[in-house]
Amino acid sequence: MKTILETERLIIRKFNKNDWKDLYEYLSIPEIYTFEQGEPIDKNEAKALAKDRSSGKGFYAVVLKSSDRLIGHIYFNQTEPFDYMTWELGFIFNPLYQNNGYGTESSKAIIDYGFNKLYAHRIIAYCNAENIASRKLLEKIGMRREGHFLKKAYFKKDRNNNPLWFDSYSYAILRDEYFK
């Protein structure tokens, strides 16, 4: 996605190196990693991440129009095999801006872009089965639950170094479903 997407309240754009402060604000919070891989980052890691994302593809900054502030990010990237025309969607938002519809607004814009500009056949998403907010968002934007994977992955281990497995749900929406 080279172009900037705009919604009523948001701009969805490529990252730039100066996004590190806002990125640090939410990726340094332990609660962000309740359902995500990784651990809180420090300022140097935020700078490196913003720089990396500014030169790469797949991650997009979600910015409030009213303040030009980065409030979260969306992952949207084509999966292999490329002939299948499938893109994967993911998102993380700063807790200070959650429950305001920004995740829904930006995800709808990305899905619209995927089907109308990239001619996607299918858009998929995965979430931890216990992540109720993400499940609700994915269903709100028209995706349907396709699968329930038992003990699919783990991001953390217990005191005895045993994996803490979690269940995952898969979601999808097809091009023809979107245009119905």
C-alpha positions in Angstrom: 0.0 0.0 0.0 1.8 3.1 -1.2 -1.0 5.5 -0.9 -2.4 7.1 2.2 -5.8 5.9 3.2 -8.1 8.4 4.9 -11.3 7.8 6.9 -13.5 10.3 8.6 -11.1 10.6 11.6 -8.0 8.7 10.6 -5.0 8.6 8.3 -3.5 5.2 7.5 0.0 5.6 6.2 3.5 4.2 6.1 5.5 4.5 9.2 8.2 7.2 9.5 11.2 7.4 11.7 9.6 10.1 13.9 6.8 7.7 14.9 9.0 6.1 17.5 7.7 8.2 20.5 4.1 7.3 19.9 5.0 3.7 19.1 7.0 3.6 22.4 4.0 4.9 24.3 2.0 1.8 23.7 4.5 -0.9 22.9 6.2 -0.2 26.3 3.1 -1.2 28.2 3.0 -4.8 29.5 -0.8 -5.2 29.0 -0.2 -4.9 25.2 1.5 -8.3 25.3 -1.4 -10.1 27.0 -2.4 -11.5 23.6 0.6 -10.6 21.6 4.1 -11.9 21.1 7.0 -10.0 22.6 7.7 -7.9 25.7 7.6 -4.2 26.4 10.2 -2.3 24.4 12.5 0.5 25.4 13.1 3.8 23.6 16.0 2.5 21.6 13.9 -0.5 20.4 11.1 1.9 19.5 13.4 4.0 17.4 14.8 0.9 15.6 11.3 -0.5 15.1 10.0 2.8 13.6 13.0 3.0 11.3 12.5 -0.7 10.2 8.8 -0.2 9.6 9.4 3.0 7.6 11.5 1.1 5.1 9.5 -2.1 5.0 6.0 -3.1 4.1 3.2 -4.8 6.0 2.9 -2.4 8.9 1.0 0.8 8.7 0.6 3.7 11.1 -2.9 4.7 12.2 -2.9 8.4 12.9 -5.6 10.7 14.3 -6.3 13.5 11.8 -7.2 15.9 14.6 -3.8 15.7 16.3 -1.5 14.0 13.8 -0.8 11.4 16.6 0.0 7.8 16.0 -2.6 5.8 18.0 -1.9 2.3 16.7 -0.8 0.2 13.8 -2.2 -2.3 11.3 -0.5 -5.2 9.8 -1.7 -6.0 6.3 0.4 -8.1 4.1 -0.1 -10.7 1.3 0.5 -14.3 2.3 2.1 -17.0 0.2 1.4 -18.5 -2.2 0.8 -15.1 -3.9 -1.5 -16.7 -6.5 -4.1 -17.2 -3.8 -4.5 -13.4 -3.5 -4.9 -13.6 0.3 -3.9 -10.9 2.7 -3.6 -11.1 6.5 -4.9 -8.4 8.8 -3.7 -7.6 12.3 -3.8 -4.6 14.6 -2.6 -3.1 17.9 -3.9 0.1 19.4 -2.7 2.3 22.2 -5.0 1.6 25.2 -5.6 5.3 25.6 -7.4 5.3 22.2 -9.3 1.9 22.5 -13.1 1.7 22.6 -13.5 4.7 20.3 -14.1 2.8 17.1 -10.7 3.5 15.6 -9.8 -0.1 15.2 -13.1 -0.8 13.4 -12.7 2.4 11.2 -9.2 1.6 10.2 -9.7 -2.1 9.6 -12.8 -1.4 7.4 -10.7 1.0 5.4 -7.9 -1.6 5.0 -10.4 -4.3 3.9 -12.0 -2.0 1.4 -8.5 -1.2 0.0 -7.7 -4.9 -0.2 -10.8 -5.8 -2.2 -11.1 -2.6 -4.3 -7.4 -1.8 -5.1 -5.5 -5.0 -4.5 -8.3 -7.3 -5.9 -7.8 -9.6 -2.9 -9.7 -12.9 -3.1 -9.6 -13.4 0.7 -8.6 -11.5 3.8 -7.8 -13.5 6.9 -7.0 -12.7 10.6 -6.1 -14.6 13.7 -6.6 -13.8 17.3 -6.2 -15.4 20.7 -9.5 -17.1 21.7 -9.6 -15.1 24.9 -9.2 -11.8 23.2 -12.8 -10.8 23.3 -12.2 -7.2 22.0 -10.4 -8.4 18.9 -13.0 -11.1 18.2 -15.8 -8.5 18.4 -13.9 -6.1 16.1 -13.3 -8.8 13.5 -16.9 -9.8 13.5 -18.1 -6.2 13.4 -16.1 -5.6 10.2 -17.8 -8.6 8.5 -15.3 -11.3 9.0 -16.6 -14.8 10.1 -14.9 -17.2 12.4 -13.6 -20.2 10.3 -11.7 -22.2 12.8 -10.7 -22.8 16.4 -7.2 -24.0 16.8 -6.6 -25.7 20.2 -3.3 -24.9 21.9 -2.0 -23.4 18.6 0.9 -21.3 19.9 2.6 -19.9 23.0 4.3 -16.6 23.6 5.3 -17.1 27.2 6.5 -19.9 29.6 5.8 -20.6 33.2 8.3 -20.7 36.0 9.3 -24.2 35.1 10.0 -23.2 31.5 6.8 -25.0 30.2 5.0 -23.3 27.3 1.7 -21.5 28.2 -0.3 -22.7 25.1 -3.3 -20.7 23.9 -6.2 -21.4 21.6 -6.6 -19.3 18.5 -9.5 -18.4 16.2 -9.1 -17.8 12.5 -11.3 -15.3 10.7 -11.9 -14.6 7.0 -13.9 -12.7 4.5 -14.1 -13.5 0.8 -14.3 -11.0 -2.0 -17.8 -12.1 -3.0 -19.0 -11.9 0.6 -17.7 -8.3 0.8 -19.5 -7.2 -2.3 -22.8 -8.8 -1.4 
